[in-house]
Amino acid sequence: MSISAVERRRMPQRRDARERRARLLVAARCEFAARGVDASLEAIARDAGVAIGTLYRHFPTRLDLLLAALEPRLQEFAEGSAKALQIDDPWDGFVAYLENLLRVQAGDRGFNDFLSRRFPGSAETELIHDRMCHEIEDVLTRAQEAGAARPDITQADIVNLIWSNGRMIDATSTTAPDAWRRHLYLMLDAYRAERAHPLPEPPMTDQQLYDAMVRLSTAK
């Protein structure tokens, strides 16, 4: 079967479009990793050598570009999480899950921002966040039922750890890039059942936590 003249003309265009999209993703990964989810789309287009209109033709919204750019990080996180969830010892699985989560967070400011926020207008991001929340609940509940983790820890406390780790990463990424591990292991000691003491404040409710994460995504 021969290729028509029209099809021959379209093939280079499709190849050019793929190349422009690939350049946009490379530029977006660099910008989001360095500057977070609010990185300049104009700078991304400029770094990719395309017009801003070309960026929007490939990625109509910032979230479309962000999700495409974060795909390798999300895959890296998912693979590490799957290994942690398979660990037999409940406490070791809890530790491995959090270490994997914070390790990937430390390597990418865009992923850091993505973890910390909610984007309620996007069904795809809501699905990803819901899956992460279920995983956190699973590893935490398992450690609590085994008597290893204190029973009053909630998912909100883990998100608080993500938030505090994010600020630490911003402060130390160029001077002490592994400082987050010390903070994590100090917190893990605080999470142990045998270290539990009464807390002066109840945990945030699920709705309070969700609203706080949405607020982070809209605050400027």
Secondary structure, 3 states (H helix, E strand, C coil): CCCCHHHHHHHHHHHHHHHHHHHHHHHHHHHHHHHCCCCCHHHHHHHHCCCHHHHHHHCCCHHHHHHHHHHHHHHHHHHHHHHHHCCCCHHHHHHHHHHHHHHHHHCCHHHHHHHHCCCCCCHHHHHHHHHHHHHHHHHHHHHHHCCCECCCCCHHHHHHHHHHHHHHHHHHCCCCCCHHHHHHHHHHHHHEHHHCCCCCCCCCCHHHHHHHHHHHHHCC
